[in-house]
């Protein structure tokens, strides 16, 4: 079941059952982010986050590329169009990813092809990452005189550091394969043949959608919040998230459904319900 | 040798190795109130015994640990309220880390490790597993939050794998082999029946090293999980320097030259209340 939403030029935003899909859709430009896409991303994340029918979000790309970062063609021809984005980059107020937009629903990145430079934002800021066997990862920033920062900083906390440093400094001269990304734990699943990626993502998302939305939102706040702090402080903040669910109806419904061998009927959550 | 009596744990010594064994096999070693209370006693007993140089933690039966005993939670009228005060103050005493045990701890995963069982994976220094061990976190599948144990694991291994387990809940299991590939553990023992033998073997290697140097090392490395890089290095440097002049630093090279095992100084018997390396050195 698909409810088409017409008002996006550069994205496809769809619902498939309880799964919201956010698909980069500039295949002829390797899904590079122009000013329009940059504006539409914020709107799309917020739309999917606000929809209680959406329990989990899959982020992927149309065509051969997943995401290749800011559109350098537009940047070189029309600086004015990118002015707002340059300001946000400077002020660290980007709104590209689910994390930037404080989306507390689980997000699965399904990397369908090349993921380059700024595309790594969407890998670093997803909860779960899977990839087609043909997907590749590279960071060409320094090859064009740009600095690698946010997206690599995120990944540094999430995976072995040396491969991220190597990617940052070899720039466009090397690519990491999906199977190496799997070995390193940057991603948790390689889909082969690659055409099966979206089916695999939907299948995984449907498993996630079976779990308590409120418990997942509190879990996501606890785990992402933990990346901000030292271990003990993070555990203290996490313990508060844990206790916050005690007495929630899902905590009765979950075990009851398990005993009665049926799917749980979870309480819906709404965007902002659990705003930190 | 068993010195103390526990209802839900076994505490044993095998040479210089202290063993702490979860012993509710019929309940998949789920932690009831009694087991929770015994954990604190057992860690402190093993930590206070100078003859114990390293601790192995494992389980009886087909599970390692499956977290809080939900049957007790559902039936005793008290439920999670039992844990509220300690959790709100983050003053829990389940693991070696919670109890400030500075001896090396090896967790030997003998079977299913689920949900709260990850506390003892996250808080061990070394983790090994039987080849048929499996890992999953069903918290969100029953309306519970994944928190403290995953927060610990996230500093020690690739984060995506922890997040996937957290959000997929009971609908997937991770194998011992994948946990090994990800660096969540460092040894898969096959056949699985050899697990305890392998753990004892590994523990005996560790027991050959200076207890005081290992305690300072553990404080430096575990402490580093609290801080930014430069601050962690500064605190680590203090731990390092604190051992200079310790008798083990003479004994170690001497024993090596004389081709014999070193005779290390024992750790002080109660290294708990804010003991620093200075006290270890005085022993």
Boltz contact constraints between the chains, C-beta under 6 A:
constraints:
  - contact:
      token1: [A, 106]
      token2: [B, 167]
      max_distance: 6.0
  - contact:
      token1: [A, 127]
      token2: [B, 163]
      max_distance: 6.0
  - contact:
      token1: [A, 127]
      token2: [B, 167]
      max_distance: 6.0
  - contact:
      token1: [A, 128]
      token2: [B, 163]
      max_distance: 6.0
  - contact:
      token1: [A, 128]
      token2: [B, 164]
      max_distance: 6.0
  - contact:
      token1: [A, 129]
      token2: [B, 160]
      max_distance: 6.0
  - contact:
      token1: [A, 158]
      token2: [B, 159]
      max_distance: 6.0
  - contact:
      token1: [A, 159]
      token2: [B, 158]
      max_distance: 6.0
  - contact:
      token1: [A, 185]
      token2: [B, 158]
      max_distance: 6.0
  - contact:
      token1: [A, 185]
      token2: [B, 161]
      max_distance: 6.0
  - contact:
      token1: [A, 185]
      token2: [B, 182]
      max_distance: 6.0
  - contact:
      token1: [A, 188]
      token2: [B, 160]
      max_distance: 6.0
  - contact:
      token1: [A, 188]
      token2: [B, 161]
      max_distance: 6.0
  - contact:
      token1: [A, 188]
      token2: [B, 164]
      max_distance: 6.0
  - contact:
      token1: [A, 207]
      token2: [B, 168]
      max_distance: 6.0
  - contact:
      token1: [A, 207]
      token2: [B, 171]
      max_distance: 6.0
  - contact:
      token1: [A, 208]
      token2: [B, 167]
      max_distance: 6.0
  - contact:
      token1: [A, 208]
      token2: [B, 168]
      max_distance: 6.0
  - contact:
      token1: [A, 211]
      token2: [B, 140]
      max_distance: 6.0
  - contact:
      token1: [A, 211]
      token2: [B, 141]
      max_distance: 6.0
  - contact:
      token1: [A, 211]
      token2: [B, 169]
      max_distance: 6.0
  - contact:
      token1: [A, 212]
      token2: [B, 140]
      max_distance: 6.0
  - contact:
      token1: [A, 212]
      token2: [B, 143]
      max_distance: 6.0
  - contact:
      token1: [A, 215]
      token2: [B, 140]
      max_distance: 6.0
  - contact:
      token1: [A, 215]
      token2: [B, 143]
      max_distance: 6.0
  - contact:
      token1: [A, 215]
      token2: [B, 144]
      max_distance: 6.0
  - contact:
      token1: [A, 215]
      token2: [B, 145]
      max_distance: 6.0
  - contact:
      token1: [A, 216]
      token2: [B, 140]
      max_distance: 6.0
  - contact:
      token1: [A, 218]
      token2: [B, 145]
      max_distance: 6.0
  - contact:
      token1: [A, 219]
      token2: [B, 140]
      max_distance: 6.0
  - contact:
      token1: [A, 219]
      token2: [B, 145]
      max_distance: 6.0
  - contact:
      token1: [A, 219]
      token2: [B, 146]
      max_distance: 6.0
  - contact:
      token1: [A, 219]
      token2: [B, 166]
      max_distance: 6.0
  - contact:
      token1: [A, 222]
      token2: [B, 147]
      max_distance: 6.0
  - contact:
      token1: [A, 223]
      token2: [B, 150]
      max_distance: 6.0
  - contact:
      token1: [A, 226]
      token2: [B, 151]
      max_distance: 6.0
  - contact:
      token1: [A, 230]
      token2: [B, 226]
      max_distance: 6.0
  - contact:
      token1: [A, 230]
      token2: [B, 227]
      max_distance: 6.0
  - contact:
      token1: [A, 231]
      token2: [B, 225]
      max_distance: 6.0
  - contact:
      token1: [A, 231]
      token2: [B, 226]
      max_distance: 6.0
  - contact:
      token1: [A, 232]
      token2: [B, 226]
      max_distance: 6.0
  - contact:
      token1: [A, 234]
      token2: [B, 151]
      max_distance: 6.0
  - contact:
      token1: [A, 235]
      token2: [B, 90]
      max_distance: 6.0
  - contact:
      token1: [A, 235]
      token2: [B, 148]
      max_distance: 6.0
  - contact:
      token1: [A, 235]
      token2: [B, 151]
      max_distance: 6.0
  - contact:
      token1: [A, 236]
      token2: [B, 90]
      max_distance: 6.0
  - contact:
      token1: [A, 238]
      token2: [B, 147]
      max_distance: 6.0
  - contact:
      token1: [A, 238]
      token2: [B, 148]
      max_distance: 6.0
  - contact:
      token1: [A, 238]
      token2: [B, 151]
      max_distance: 6.0
  - contact:
      token1: [A, 239]
      token2: [B, 87]
      max_distance: 6.0
  - contact:
      token1: [A, 239]
      token2: [B, 90]
      max_distance: 6.0
  - contact:
      token1: [A, 239]
      token2: [B, 148]
      max_distance: 6.0
  - contact:
      token1: [A, 241]
      token2: [B, 145]
      max_distance: 6.0
  - contact:
      token1: [A, 241]
      token2: [B, 147]
      max_distance: 6.0
  - contact:
      token1: [A, 242]
      token2: [B, 145]
      max_distance: 6.0
  - contact:
      token1: [A, 242]
      token2: [B, 147]
      max_distance: 6.0
  - contact:
      token1: [A, 243]
      token2: [B, 87]
      max_distance: 6.0
  - contact:
      token1: [A, 243]
      token2: [B, 88]
      max_distance: 6.0
  - contact:
      token1: [A, 245]
      token2: [B, 145]
      max_distance: 6.0
  - contact:
      token1: [A, 246]
      token2: [B, 80]
      max_distance: 6.0
  - contact:
      token1: [A, 250]
      token2: [B, 143]
      max_distance: 6.0
  - contact:
      token1: [A, 251]
      token2: [B, 143]
      max_distance: 6.0
  - contact:
      token1: [A, 254]
      token2: [B, 142]
      max_distance: 6.0
  - contact:
      token1: [A, 254]
      token2: [B, 143]
      max_distance: 6.0
  - contact:
      token1: [A, 255]
      token2: [B, 142]
      max_distance: 6.0
